[in-house]
C-alpha cells in the first residue's frame, strides 16, 4: 500500500476471477470508454465501479452533517457477484 498525492491510498492485490466476471468488467470498460471518449483499462473500470457504489466517507462530510446510515451489505449488492478465492 502507498499514499497518493490526492490524499487517497493505493493497495495492490491479486484476485482470481472467472472469465464471466472478466467479461463483465470488459463491458463496463467499454461503456466507460464510450462515455469518456477515450480508452479505459479494466483496472480503471473496477476503480470507477467501486467508487460509484460506495457511500461517501464520513470524514469527508461538512461539520454538523450526520452520516447516512448504511444497511450492512447494501453497497455490495450492486456489484457483480464474484466467485472463487482471493
ZABA-368775 format. One record per residue: chain; x, y, z of N, C-alpha, C in turn. Coordinates in pm, whole numbers, plus 50000, padded with zeros to 5 digits. Atoms other than C-alpha are relative to their C-alpha. Layout:
BEGIN
<node><unit>A</unit><n_u>X</n_u><n_v>Y</n_v><n_w>Z</n_w><ca_u>X</ca_u><ca_v>Y</ca_v><ca_w>Z</ca_w><c_u>X</c_u><c_v>Y</c_v><c_w>Z</c_w></node>
...
***
This chain:
BEGIN
<node><unit>A</unit><n_u>50085</n_u><n_v>49884</n_v><n_w>50000</n_w><ca_u>50000</ca_u><ca_v>50000</ca_v><ca_w>50000</ca_w><c_u>50091</c_u><c_v>50123</c_v><c_w>50000</c_w></node>
<node><unit>A</unit><n_u>49927</n_u><n_v>49875</n_v><n_w>49996</n_w><ca_u>50121</ca_u><ca_v>50351</ca_v><ca_w>49930</ca_w><c_u>49904</c_u><c_v>50118</c_v><c_w>49984</c_w></node>
<node><unit>A</unit><n_u>50082</n_u><n_v>49880</n_v><n_w>50004</n_w><ca_u>49983</ca_u><ca_v>50703</ca_v><ca_w>49965</ca_w><c_u>50010</c_u><c_v>50067</c_v><c_w>49864</c_w></node>
<node><unit>A</unit><n_u>50004</n_u><n_v>49926</n_v><n_w>50126</n_w><ca_u>49878</ca_u><ca_v>50903</ca_v><ca_w>49660</ca_w><c_u>49996</c_u><c_v>50149</c_v><c_w>50028</c_w></node>
<node><unit>A</unit><n_u>49997</n_u><n_v>49855</n_v><n_w>49979</n_w><ca_u>49922</ca_u><ca_v>51280</ca_v><ca_w>49616</ca_w><c_u>49863</c_u><c_v>50062</c_v><c_w>50028</c_w></node>
<node><unit>A</unit><n_u>50133</n_u><n_v>49943</n_v><n_w>49979</n_w><ca_u>49543</ca_u><ca_v>51335</ca_v><ca_w>49620</ca_w><c_u>49943</c_u><c_v>49966</c_v><c_w>50137</c_w></node>
<node><unit>A</unit><n_u>50046</n_u><n_v>50029</n_v><n_w>49865</n_w><ca_u>49520</ca_u><ca_v>51208</ca_v><ca_w>49979</ca_w><c_u>49939</c_u><c_v>49862</c_v><c_w>50016</c_w></node>
<node><unit>A</unit><n_u>50052</n_u><n_v>50135</n_v><n_w>49992</n_w><ca_u>49400</ca_u><ca_v>50858</ca_v><ca_w>49895</ca_w><c_u>50116</c_u><c_v>49902</c_v><c_w>50007</c_w></node>
<node><unit>A</unit><n_u>49897</n_u><n_v>50103</n_v><n_w>49995</n_w><ca_u>49589</ca_u><ca_v>50530</ca_v><ca_w>49920</ca_w><c_u>49971</c_u><c_v>49898</c_v><c_w>49892</c_w></node>
<node><unit>A</unit><n_u>50014</n_u><n_v>50104</n_v><n_w>50101</n_w><ca_u>49650</ca_u><ca_v>50258</ca_v><ca_w>49665</ca_w><c_u>50050</c_u><c_v>49869</c_v><c_w>50058</c_w></node>
<node><unit>A</unit><n_u>49968</n_u><n_v>50133</n_v><n_w>49951</n_w><ca_u>49652</ca_u><ca_v>49891</ca_v><ca_w>49757</ca_w><c_u>50001</c_u><c_v>49905</c_v><c_w>49882</c_w></node>
<node><unit>A</unit><n_u>49991</n_u><n_v>50097</n_v><n_w>50109</n_w><ca_u>49768</ca_u><ca_v>49624</ca_v><ca_w>49514</ca_w><c_u>49974</c_u><c_v>49861</c_v><c_w>50055</c_w></node>
<node><unit>A</unit><n_u>50025</n_u><n_v>50138</n_v><n_w>49964</n_w><ca_u>49637</ca_u><ca_v>49270</ca_v><ca_w>49531</ca_w><c_u>49969</c_u><c_v>49919</c_v><c_w>49877</c_w></node>
<node><unit>A</unit><n_u>50026</n_u><n_v>50091</n_v><n_w>50112</n_w><ca_u>49583</ca_u><ca_v>48968</ca_v><ca_w>49310</ca_w><c_u>49871</c_u><c_v>49926</c_v><c_w>50029</c_w></node>
<node><unit>A</unit><n_u>50126</n_u><n_v>50072</n_v><n_w>49989</n_w><ca_u>49236</ca_u><ca_v>48820</ca_v><ca_w>49252</ca_w><c_u>49993</c_u><c_v>49898</c_v><c_w>49887</c_w></node>
<node><unit>A</unit><n_u>50029</n_u><n_v>50099</n_v><n_w>50103</n_w><ca_u>49141</ca_u><ca_v>48505</ca_v><ca_w>49067</ca_w><c_u>49852</c_u><c_v>50012</c_v><c_w>49968</c_w></node>
<node><unit>A</unit><n_u>50138</n_u><n_v>49978</n_v><n_w>50042</n_w><ca_u>48824</ca_u><ca_v>48573</ca_v><ca_w>48867</ca_w><c_u>49961</c_u><c_v>49903</c_v><c_w>49889</c_w></node>
<node><unit>A</unit><n_u>50048</n_u><n_v>50079</n_v><n_w>50114</n_w><ca_u>48612</ca_u><ca_v>48354</ca_v><ca_w>48643</ca_w><c_u>49991</c_u><c_v>50090</c_v><c_w>49876</c_w></node>
<node><unit>A</unit><n_u>50003</n_u><n_v>49924</n_v><n_w>50125</n_w><ca_u>48609</ca_u><ca_v>48458</ca_v><ca_w>48278</ca_w><c_u>49872</c_u><c_v>50081</c_v><c_w>49985</c_w></node>
<node><unit>A</unit><n_u>50127</n_u><n_v>49926</n_v><n_w>50009</n_w><ca_u>48244</ca_u><ca_v>48566</ca_v><ca_w>48309</ca_w><c_u>50012</c_u><c_v>50137</c_v><c_w>50068</c_w></node>
<node><unit>A</unit><n_u>49982</n_u><n_v>49873</n_v><n_w>49930</n_w><ca_u>48343</ca_u><ca_v>48835</ca_v><ca_w>48562</ca_w><c_u>50095</c_u><c_v>50092</c_v><c_w>49924</c_w></node>
<node><unit>A</unit><n_u>49907</n_u><n_v>49921</n_v><n_w>50081</n_w><ca_u>48634</ca_u><ca_v>48948</ca_v><ca_w>48345</ca_w><c_u>49924</c_u><c_v>50059</c_v><c_w>49881</c_w></node>
<node><unit>A</unit><n_u>50079</n_u><n_v>49951</n_v><n_w>50113</n_w><ca_u>48389</ca_u><ca_v>48978</ca_v><ca_w>48053</ca_w><c_u>49911</c_u><c_v>50116</c_v><c_w>50044</c_w></node>
<node><unit>A</unit><n_u>50083</n_u><n_v>49890</n_v><n_w>49949</n_w><ca_u>48155</ca_u><ca_v>49194</ca_v><ca_w>48267</ca_w><c_u>50083</c_u><c_v>50126</c_v><c_w>50021</c_w></node>
<node><unit>A</unit><n_u>49912</n_u><n_v>49884</n_v><n_w>49981</n_w><ca_u>48447</ca_u><ca_v>49419</ca_v><ca_w>48357</ca_w><c_u>50038</c_u><c_v>50060</c_v><c_w>49864</c_w></node>
<node><unit>A</unit><n_u>49972</n_u><n_v>49951</n_v><n_w>50135</n_w><ca_u>48532</ca_u><ca_v>49444</ca_v><ca_w>47986</ca_w><c_u>49884</c_u><c_v>50080</c_v><c_w>49945</c_w></node>
<node><unit>A</unit><n_u>50119</n_u><n_v>49926</n_v><n_w>50043</n_w><ca_u>48175</ca_u><ca_v>49552</ca_v><ca_w>47914</ca_w><c_u>49992</c_u><c_v>50135</c_v><c_w>50071</c_w></node>
<node><unit>A</unit><n_u>50000</n_u><n_v>49875</n_v><n_w>49923</n_w><ca_u>48198</ca_u><ca_v>49812</ca_v><ca_w>48191</ca_w><c_u>50106</c_u><c_v>50096</c_v><c_w>49946</c_w></node>
<node><unit>A</unit><n_u>49894</n_u><n_v>49916</n_v><n_w>50056</n_w><ca_u>48529</ca_u><ca_v>49939</ca_v><ca_w>48049</ca_w><c_u>49957</c_u><c_v>50057</c_v><c_w>49865</c_w></node>
<node><unit>A</unit><n_u>50049</n_u><n_v>49952</n_v><n_w>50128</n_w><ca_u>48370</ca_u><ca_v>49964</ca_v><ca_w>47704</ca_w><c_u>49897</c_u><c_v>50109</c_v><c_w>50015</c_w></node>
<node><unit>A</unit><n_u>50102</n_u><n_v>49899</n_v><n_w>49974</n_w><ca_u>48074</ca_u><ca_v>50157</ca_v><ca_w>47842</ca_w><c_u>50065</c_u><c_v>50132</c_v><c_w>50045</c_w></node>
<node><unit>A</unit><n_u>49930</n_u><n_v>49881</n_v><n_w>49953</n_w><ca_u>48306</ca_u><ca_v>50397</ca_v><ca_w>48025</ca_w><c_u>50079</c_u><c_v>50067</c_v><c_w>49888</c_w></node>
<node><unit>A</unit><n_u>49922</n_u><n_v>49946</n_v><n_w>50111</n_w><ca_u>48529</ca_u><ca_v>50437</ca_v><ca_w>47719</ca_w><c_u>49911</c_u><c_v>50079</c_v><c_w>49905</c_w></node>
<node><unit>A</unit><n_u>50094</n_u><n_v>49931</n_v><n_w>50086</n_w><ca_u>48227</ca_u><ca_v>50533</ca_v><ca_w>47512</ca_w><c_u>49954</c_u><c_v>50131</c_v><c_w>50064</c_w></node>
<node><unit>A</unit><n_u>50046</n_u><n_v>49882</n_v><n_w>49927</n_w><ca_u>48109</ca_u><ca_v>50777</ca_v><ca_w>47778</ca_w><c_u>50110</c_u><c_v>50106</c_v><c_w>50010</c_w></node>
<node><unit>A</unit><n_u>49889</n_u><n_v>49907</n_v><n_w>49980</n_w><ca_u>48456</ca_u><ca_v>50932</ca_v><ca_w>47833</ca_w><c_u>50073</c_u><c_v>50035</c_v><c_w>49871</c_w></node>
<node><unit>A</unit><n_u>49937</n_u><n_v>49976</n_v><n_w>50131</n_w><ca_u>48557</ca_u><ca_v>50923</ca_v><ca_w>47464</ca_w><c_u>50151</c_u><c_v>49979</c_v><c_w>50003</c_w></node>
<node><unit>A</unit><n_u>49858</n_u><n_v>50036</n_v><n_w>49994</n_w><ca_u>48893</ca_u><ca_v>50760</ca_v><ca_w>47546</ca_w><c_u>50011</c_u><c_v>49855</c_v><c_w>50045</c_w></node>
<node><unit>A</unit><n_u>49983</n_u><n_v>50138</n_v><n_w>49955</n_w><ca_u>49036</ca_u><ca_v>50414</ca_v><ca_w>47612</ca_w><c_u>49995</c_u><c_v>49992</c_v><c_w>50153</c_w></node>
<node><unit>A</unit><n_u>50010</n_u><n_v>50023</n_v><n_w>49856</n_w><ca_u>48966</ca_u><ca_v>50274</ca_v><ca_w>47961</ca_w><c_u>50051</c_u><c_v>49859</c_v><c_w>50030</c_w></node>
<node><unit>A</unit><n_u>49947</n_u><n_v>50131</n_v><n_w>49963</n_w><ca_u>49158</ca_u><ca_v>49989</ca_v><ca_w>48126</ca_w><c_u>49902</c_u><c_v>49928</c_v><c_w>50092</c_w></node>
<node><unit>A</unit><n_u>50083</n_u><n_v>50076</n_v><n_w>49906</n_w><ca_u>48996</ca_u><ca_v>49710</ca_v><ca_w>48327</ca_w><c_u>50023</c_u><c_v>50050</c_v><c_w>50142</c_w></node>
<node><unit>A</unit><n_u>49972</n_u><n_v>49945</n_v><n_w>49867</n_w><ca_u>49171</ca_u><ca_v>49850</ca_v><ca_w>48637</ca_w><c_u>49918</c_u><c_v>50126</c_v><c_w>50025</c_w></node>
<node><unit>A</unit><n_u>50076</n_u><n_v>49876</n_v><n_w>49986</n_w><ca_u>49008</ca_u><ca_v>50187</ca_v><ca_w>48577</ca_w><c_u>49851</c_u><c_v>49972</c_v><c_w>50011</c_w></node>
<node><unit>A</unit><n_u>50142</n_u><n_v>50036</n_v><n_w>49993</n_w><ca_u>48668</ca_u><ca_v>50025</ca_v><ca_w>48521</ca_w><c_u>49965</c_u><c_v>49947</c_v><c_w>50138</c_w></node>
<node><unit>A</unit><n_u>50023</n_u><n_v>50051</n_v><n_w>49865</n_w><ca_u>48697</ca_u><ca_v>49837</ca_v><ca_w>48851</ca_w><c_u>49999</c_u><c_v>50114</c_v><c_w>50100</c_w></node>
<node><unit>A</unit><n_u>49991</n_u><n_v>49886</n_v><n_w>49907</n_w><ca_u>48804</ca_u><ca_v>50152</ca_v><ca_w>49035</ca_w><c_u>49876</c_u><c_v>50088</c_v><c_w>49991</c_w></node>
<node><unit>A</unit><n_u>50118</n_u><n_v>49916</n_v><n_w>50020</n_w><ca_u>48519</ca_u><ca_v>50352</ca_v><ca_w>48883</ca_w><c_u>49876</c_u><c_v>49933</c_v><c_w>50060</c_w></node>
<node><unit>A</unit><n_u>50115</n_u><n_v>50075</n_v><n_w>49949</n_w><ca_u>48268</ca_u><ca_v>50079</ca_v><ca_w>48970</ca_w><c_u>49996</c_u><c_v>50001</c_v><c_w>50152</c_w></node>
<node><unit>A</unit><n_u>49994</n_u><n_v>49999</n_v><n_w>49854</n_w><ca_u>48385</ca_u><ca_v>50060</ca_v><ca_w>49331</ca_w><c_u>49971</c_u><c_v>50139</c_v><c_w>50056</c_w></node>
<node><unit>A</unit><n_u>50025</n_u><n_v>49863</n_v><n_w>49953</n_w><ca_u>48383</ca_u><ca_v>50438</ca_v><ca_w>49370</ca_w><c_u>49854</c_u><c_v>50040</c_v><c_w>49984</c_w></node>
<node><unit>A</unit><n_u>50138</n_u><n_v>49958</n_v><n_w>50026</n_w><ca_u>48034</ca_u><ca_v>50473</ca_v><ca_w>49224</ca_w><c_u>49899</c_u><c_v>49926</c_v><c_w>50088</c_w></node>
<node><unit>A</unit><n_u>50095</n_u><n_v>50077</n_v><n_w>49920</n_w><ca_u>47880</ca_u><ca_v>50215</ca_v><ca_w>49460</ca_w><c_u>50021</c_u><c_v>50014</c_v><c_w>50149</c_w></node>
<node><unit>A</unit><n_u>49977</n_u><n_v>49988</n_v><n_w>49857</n_w><ca_u>48030</ca_u><ca_v>50308</ca_v><ca_w>49795</ca_w><c_u>49943</c_u><c_v>50132</c_v><c_w>50052</c_w></node>
<node><unit>A</unit><n_u>50047</n_u><n_v>49876</n_v><n_w>49941</n_w><ca_u>47883</ca_u><ca_v>50567</ca_v><ca_w>50032</ca_w><c_u>50120</c_u><c_v>50093</c_v><c_w>50023</c_w></node>
<node><unit>A</unit><n_u>49889</n_u><n_v>49907</n_v><n_w>49975</n_w><ca_u>48091</ca_u><ca_v>50884</ca_v><ca_w>50081</ca_w><c_u>50060</c_u><c_v>49975</c_v><c_w>50138</c_w></node>
<node><unit>A</unit><n_u>49933</n_u><n_v>50017</n_v><n_w>49872</n_w><ca_u>48347</ca_u><ca_v>50867</ca_v><ca_w>50359</ca_w><c_u>49943</c_u><c_v>50096</c_v><c_w>50103</c_w></node>
<node><unit>A</unit><n_u>50060</n_u><n_v>49915</n_v><n_w>49896</n_w><ca_u>48211</ca_u><ca_v>51001</ca_v><ca_w>50687</ca_w><c_u>50089</c_u><c_v>50116</c_v><c_w>50037</c_w></node>
<node><unit>A</unit><n_u>49910</n_u><n_v>49890</n_v><n_w>49965</n_w><ca_u>48522</ca_u><ca_v>51212</ca_v><ca_w>50745</ca_w><c_u>49997</c_u><c_v>50112</c_v><c_w>49896</c_w></node>
<node><unit>A</unit><n_u>50003</n_u><n_v>49900</n_v><n_w>50106</n_w><ca_u>48458</ca_u><ca_v>51399</ca_v><ca_w>50419</ca_w><c_u>49875</c_u><c_v>50087</c_v><c_w>50006</c_w></node>
<node><unit>A</unit><n_u>50122</n_u><n_v>49922</n_v><n_w>49990</n_w><ca_u>48118</ca_u><ca_v>51536</ca_v><ca_w>50527</ca_w><c_u>50027</c_u><c_v>50134</c_v><c_w>50071</c_w></node>
<node><unit>A</unit><n_u>49985</n_u><n_v>49871</n_v><n_w>49932</n_w><ca_u>48089</ca_u><ca_v>51905</ca_v><ca_w>50628</ca_w><c_u>49965</c_u><c_v>49986</c_v><c_w>50148</c_w></node>
<node><unit>A</unit><n_u>50024</n_u><n_v>50003</n_v><n_w>49856</n_w><ca_u>48089</ca_u><ca_v>51973</ca_v><ca_w>51002</ca_w><c_u>49851</c_u><c_v>50018</c_v><c_w>50029</c_w></node>
<node><unit>A</unit><n_u>50140</n_u><n_v>49990</n_v><n_w>49961</n_w><ca_u>47750</ca_u><ca_v>51922</ca_v><ca_w>51163</ca_w><c_u>49907</c_u><c_v>49909</c_v><c_w>49922</c_w></node>
<node><unit>A</unit><n_u>50085</n_u><n_v>50089</n_v><n_w>50080</n_w><ca_u>47615</ca_u><ca_v>51691</ca_v><ca_w>50892</ca_w><c_u>50013</c_u><c_v>49858</c_v><c_w>50052</c_w></node>
<node><unit>A</unit><n_u>50001</n_u><n_v>50136</n_v><n_w>49949</n_w><ca_u>47515</ca_u><ca_v>51346</ca_v><ca_w>51013</ca_w><c_u>50027</c_u><c_v>49901</c_v><c_w>49888</c_w></node>
<node><unit>A</unit><n_u>49977</n_u><n_v>50101</n_v><n_w>50103</n_w><ca_u>47645</ca_u><ca_v>51040</ca_v><ca_w>50824</ca_w><c_u>49872</c_u><c_v>49925</c_v><c_w>49968</c_w></node>
<node><unit>A</unit><n_u>50116</n_u><n_v>50077</n_v><n_w>50044</n_w><ca_u>47388</ca_u><ca_v>50847</ca_v><ca_w>50622</ca_w><c_u>50012</c_u><c_v>49858</c_v><c_w>50051</c_w></node>
<node><unit>A</unit><n_u>49991</n_u><n_v>50139</n_v><n_w>49953</n_w><ca_u>47305</ca_u><ca_v>50513</ca_v><ca_w>50787</ca_w><c_u>50005</c_u><c_v>49905</c_v><c_w>49881</c_w></node>
<node><unit>A</unit><n_u>49984</n_u><n_v>50098</n_v><n_w>50106</n_w><ca_u>47410</ca_u><ca_v>50220</ca_v><ca_w>50573</ca_w><c_u>49963</c_u><c_v>49863</c_v><c_w>50053</c_w></node>
<node><unit>A</unit><n_u>50037</n_u><n_v>50136</n_v><n_w>49964</n_w><ca_u>47249</ca_u><ca_v>49878</ca_v><ca_w>50590</ca_w><c_u>50118</c_u><c_v>49910</c_v><c_w>49970</c_w></node>
<node><unit>A</unit><n_u>49887</n_u><n_v>50089</n_v><n_w>50028</n_w><ca_u>47519</ca_u><ca_v>49609</ca_v><ca_w>50625</ca_w><c_u>49980</c_u><c_v>49924</c_v><c_w>49869</c_w></node>
<node><unit>A</unit><n_u>50004</n_u><n_v>50071</n_v><n_w>50127</n_w><ca_u>47596</ca_u><ca_v>49466</ca_v><ca_w>50282</ca_w><c_u>49931</c_u><c_v>50078</c_v><c_w>49889</c_w></node>
<node><unit>A</unit><n_u>50075</n_u><n_v>49925</n_v><n_w>50101</n_w><ca_u>47397</ca_u><ca_v>49737</ca_v><ca_w>50098</ca_w><c_u>50088</c_u><c_v>50041</c_v><c_w>49882</c_w></node>
<node><unit>A</unit><n_u>49912</n_u><n_v>49955</n_v><n_w>50108</n_w><ca_u>47696</ca_u><ca_v>49867</ca_v><ca_w>49898</ca_w><c_u>50046</c_u><c_v>49883</c_v><c_w>49914</c_w></node>
<node><unit>A</unit><n_u>49949</n_u><n_v>50115</n_v><n_w>50073</n_w><ca_u>47795</ca_u><ca_v>49516</ca_v><ca_w>49792</ca_w><c_u>49897</c_u><c_v>49941</c_v><c_w>49906</c_w></node>
<node><unit>A</unit><n_u>50104</n_u><n_v>50065</n_v><n_w>50080</n_w><ca_u>47460</ca_u><ca_v>49413</ca_v><ca_w>49645</ca_w><c_u>49999</c_u><c_v>50046</c_v><c_w>49856</c_w></node>
<node><unit>A</unit><n_u>50005</n_u><n_v>49951</n_v><n_w>50137</n_w><ca_u>47504</ca_u><ca_v>49629</ca_v><ca_w>49334</ca_w><c_u>50124</c_u><c_v>49959</c_v><c_w>49920</c_w></node>
<node><unit>A</unit><n_u>49882</n_u><n_v>50044</n_v><n_w>50071</n_w><ca_u>47845</ca_u><ca_v>49482</ca_v><ca_w>49246</ca_w><c_u>49976</c_u><c_v>49864</c_v><c_w>49936</c_w></node>
<node><unit>A</unit><n_u>50017</n_u><n_v>50133</n_v><n_w>50059</n_w><ca_u>47875</ca_u><ca_v>49182</ca_v><ca_w>49016</ca_w><c_u>50047</c_u><c_v>49894</c_v><c_w>50099</c_w></node>
<node><unit>A</unit><n_u>49964</n_u><n_v>50108</n_v><n_w>49911</n_w><ca_u>47892</ca_u><ca_v>48855</ca_v><ca_w>49204</ca_w><c_u>50130</c_u><c_v>49937</c_v><c_w>49950</c_w></node>
<node><unit>A</unit><n_u>49871</n_u><n_v>50058</n_v><n_w>50035</n_w><ca_u>48247</ca_u><ca_v>48722</ca_v><ca_w>49207</ca_w><c_u>50020</c_u><c_v>49876</c_v><c_w>50083</c_w></node>
<node><unit>A</unit><n_u>49977</n_u><n_v>50124</n_v><n_w>49927</n_w><ca_u>48309</ca_u><ca_v>48362</ca_v><ca_w>49297</ca_w><c_u>50148</c_u><c_v>49967</c_v><c_w>49996</c_w></node>
<node><unit>A</unit><n_u>49860</n_u><n_v>50040</n_v><n_w>49996</n_w><ca_u>48638</ca_u><ca_v>48196</ca_v><ca_w>49378</ca_w><c_u>50066</c_u><c_v>50051</c_v><c_w>50125</c_w></node>
<node><unit>A</unit><n_u>49925</n_u><n_v>49955</n_v><n_w>49882</n_w><ca_u>48909</ca_u><ca_v>48278</ca_v><ca_w>49626</ca_w><c_u>50084</c_u><c_v>50120</c_v><c_w>49967</c_w></node>
<node><unit>A</unit><n_u>49918</n_u><n_v>49880</n_v><n_w>50020</n_w><ca_u>49104</ca_u><ca_v>48595</ca_v><ca_w>49675</ca_w><c_u>50140</c_u><c_v>49974</c_v><c_w>50048</c_w></node>
***
